[in-house]
Amino acid sequence: MKFLHLIIYTFLVSVIFAQDFAPAVGFSGTTAIHKDSSIFVGWAKNAEIFRSYIKLSDITATFEGNNFASFGSDTSAIGKADGIGCVSLGDGGVAILTFDPPISDGEGFDFAVFENGFFNPPNSEMAFLELAFVEVSSDGENFIRFPSISQTNNSTQLSGFATINCQNIYNLAGKYTVNYGTPFDLNILQYKTFESEINLNYITHIKLIDVVGSTNNEFASYDSEGNKINDPFPTPYNSSGFDLDAVGVINNTISENIEFENFIVYPNPFSDKINIISEEKEIKQIEVYDIFAKQIFLEKENSLSLNLNLSFLQKGIYTLLLRTENEVYCYKIIKI
């Protein structure tokens, strides 16, 4: 069985990696999730930051007398993303965040990482992005890393103020610009858990490791295919390296129970129609929101049983809100 899973994973990866990846914020097909999206059920509770040098290729280099990154603090990475308060890791620096309740492997994406990249020029596909590897753990000691890919040309070093097309980036935090999270799906790690201590339905820690974007063999970071990852380097300032804003939780160990507590919603994923059955509370209003927290469906009802035609939706992840007389219930649905 382990060998079969490995073959399937290898096949899927080869298919995914043979094409470009999800595009930038504002472009059709993006997987970016806005910080205000109701899809988030929680945020990191604590953060421990291990900063590194502002210029790994010259550790004597300083900015305002300090050769380590110094922008922000541990608390900058806790709670909801705000696009302002970030903590800089430096070249190869590390952040370890904890979650209570733990993150779980639900339908679709399970969490999203926020950085403070920006478009240059505005409204283009090119952006200043600083990247990071993502690892998860169930005990804070044993970690497994998300497989990642960088298709950015690495024959010439990107300068410290260069831009990247995120369509060349897969499974690296920092893929999207400020206020938009890069989402991760724990399910793709199934093949890695056969002999590990990791329980994908009980993720208590997330580790972020700054990608050193140097193309120099001595300092380079490599993706899962052995390619050097080329991102802006060096950035010898107090804000050097990956700038962590927040990590938002989409699925956790209690969210699924909350969703099923008072309603039956099926099928999910769905293709055209979705059924909603209330056990006892009359549904007064139904709302559907996209990943940008934009309301795209509203209907008033007074019923215990509904059949919604949502065939007009594009494929993707949505948030379903059910309002009763005195309460609001949140449910994640997926259009396929």
N, C-alpha and C positions, 0 to 999 in steps of 0.2 A: 504493500500500500504506500509506504514511504517513497519507493522508487517511482510509482505511478504518479503521485502528487508532484514529484520533482520534474518528471517529464512534462506534465500538464503546465506547470509553472514556467518551465523553460520555453515551451511553445508559445504561451501567452505573452511572455516577456519579449520574445523575438518578434511577435506580431506588433505589439505596442511600440517597441523601439524602432521599428522600420518606418515610422511616420512621425510627423511633427506632433507636439503635444498641445494641451489646452492653451488657447490664446490669452491675451491680456484683458484686464478689466475693461468693460465696455464693448468687447468684441464677441460676436456670436460663438457660443461653445465654451466660453470661459467657465472655470470651476471656482473662481474667486467668490468668497462669501463676505458680505459686508458685516462690520462689527455690530451693527444694530439688528441683525437678522434674528428673528424669534426662534430660529433653529437652535440657538445656543441654550443649553440648560445649566451651564456652569463655567467657571474659570479657575485658573491655577490658584491654589491656596497659599503656597509658599514657594520661594525660589532661593537657590544657592548659586552664586556666581563665582566662577574661577576665571578671572581676566588674564589676558596675555598681552604681548608686546604690541605697540602700535605699528611696528615695522619688523616683521620676523626676519627679513633679510639683512637687517642692521639693528641689532638689539640695543645699540647705544643711542639710536635716534630718540629724541625727546620732543614733547610738545608741552610747552609751559612748564618745563622742568621734570616731566614725568615720561618714562618710556613705556608705561603700561596704559591701556585704555582706561578712562576714568569717568566717562559720561554716564549719568544715571546711577541707580543703586538697585539692590536686590528687590526692594518693594516696587520698583518701576515695572517689574514683570508680573506682578500679582494683580488679580482682578481683571475687570473688563478692559479691552483695548480702547485706547482713546486717541491714538495717533500722535500723541505729544510726549508722554512720559515713557521713555525707552531706556534700556541699559545696554551699553556697548561691550562686546566680549573681547575685542582685540583679535589679532591673527591667531586662529586656532583655539580661542577661548571657549569656555564651556558654561552652559547654564543647565541646572537640574531643577525641574519643577515638580511639585507634588500635588495630588488631587484627592479630594475627599468629598463625595464618594468617588471610588475609582472609575476610570473610563472603561467602557465595554465595547465589544465588537458587535454593533448593531447593523441595521440596513444602511448601505451607502457609507458616506464619510462619517468618521467618529470624532475627529477633533480638527482644529485649524490653528495654524501658527501665524502670528501677525508681526510684520517688520515695518520699517518706515521708508521703503523705496519710493521713488517718484519718477513720473514720466519726463522725458527730455527728448524732443520738445513735447509740450502738452498734447494730449489726445492722439498720440502716435502709438506705435507698437513697441517703441524703444524706451527703456527705462533704466535708471540707475538702480541696480539690484545687488545686494550683498546676501550671499547664500549660506545655508547651514545644513549639516546632516541632522537627521532626526532618528533617535533611538527610544525604545520604550522598555519598561521593566515592571514586574509585579512585586519586586521586593527592594528595589533601590540598589541592588548589587549586581544582578545579572541583567544585561541589556542586549537587545537585538536591534539592528539598524534597518531602516527602510531601504530597499534597493533604489538607487538613484541614477539618473542619466543627465549628462550635459552634452548637447550637440553644438555648443558654441565653439567656433573655430579657435583652436589653441595654438596655431602656428605663430601668432604674433600676440604678445602680451597686451591685454587691455590696460589702459592707463587708469590712474586713480579716479578719474571723473568720466570714464567711458560708460556706455549704455549697452544693454543686452535685450534681445528679443526673448521674452519668457516662453515663447512657443518652442524653444530649444531646451527647455528645462523640465525635468520630470522628477517628482518626489524629493525636491530640495526646498526647505523652508526659505522664505524670502522671494519666492517666485512672483508674488504679487505686490503691488504698491500699497502705500499707507492706507489704513482703514479697511483693507481687504485681506482676509485670511487665506493662507494656502492650506487646503484640506488634505487629510490623510485618512486612508481606509485600512484599519487593522487587519482586515481579512486577507490582504495580500501577503501578510507575514505567516500565514498558516503553515506554509512549507518549511519555515524556519523553526517551528516550535516542537518538532518531534522529540528532540533530545535536549531541550532547553528547560529552564525553570520559569518560563514565561507563560502566564495565563492571559490570553487575549481578551478575556471577559473580566479581567481584574487588573487593569493597568493603573498603578499608583504613581509612577514616575515617568517623566519625559525628559530626555537629555538632548540638548541642542549643542552641536559642535560647529563653530565657525569654519567655513570653507576658506582655506588660504588660497586665494585665486591666482597664485603665482604659477607661471609656466616653467619656472626653473625647477629642475629635477630635485634639487636639495630641499625645496620648501613646498612643492606642489601637493595638492589634494586630488584624489582620484575618485571617479564615480564607480559604480558597480561593474562597468565594462572595462575598467582599467584606463579610461580616458582622463587626461588632466582636465580639471575644472577651471576654466578661465573666467574670472570675474574681476572687477576693478581692484587693482593692486599697483603700488601700495596706497594705503589711505592713512598716512602717518599723523593722525590727529587724536584728540581725546575720545572721539567717537569712532575710532577704528574698528573694523570688523562688523560682524552681524549685530544689528541693533534690535534687540528683542522688546517688543511692545507687550504681547500677551499670548496666551494659548487658551482658546475657547473650546469647551466640551460640547459635543453634539449628542453623543450617546454615553450614558453612564449606568452604573449598576442599579439605579432606582428609576431612571426615566422610563424604561420599558414597562415596569410595573404600574407607574402612574398612568401611562397611556392606556393600559388595559383595565384600569380600575373600574371605570364607569361606562365604557363604550366598547363596542365591537366595530372595528373598521376593517373592511376587507373588499376585494383582495388588495394586498399591498406587498410588492409593487403592483400597479394596475396599468391597463392600457387605455381604456376609455371611461368606464364607469366605476364608481366606488360606492359601497354600501355602508351605511352608518346605522347601528342599532344601539339605542340607549337602554340600559337596564332598568332605569327608574326615573331619570330626570328628563323632562321635556326639553328638546333642543329649540332655542329661540332664534339663534343666528349662526350662520356658517361663514367663515372667512378663509381664504387661501392666500398665502404670501409666497413670493419667490425668494431666492437666496439673497436678494438685495433688500429684503424687508419691505418690498412693494406689494401692496394689496392688489391682487388680480382677479379676485372673485368675492362676491358678497351676496348673500341670500338670506332673507328672513323667513323663519319657519316656526311652526308650533306642532312638533311631531316627535314621536319616539323612534320612528323608522324612516330612513331617507335613502334615496337612490340618486346619486349625483352624476351627471354627465360632464366629465372634465376632459373630453376628447380634444378640446381646443388647446389644451396645454402642450407646450413643447416637452420633450423628454428631459427629465431632471429631478431635482429634489425640491420639495415644497413643504410649507408648514400649514397644517390644517388647524384652525381654531374653532372650537365648538363652545358657544355661549348658552348657558342655561339661565334660569331666573337670577341666580346669585353668584354663579361661578363661571370660570373660563378654563377650558381644557385644551391642551396643546398636543398635537399629534404630527409626527413626520410621515409624509407620504412620498412615494417615488413613482413617477410616470415613466413607463418603458415603451 
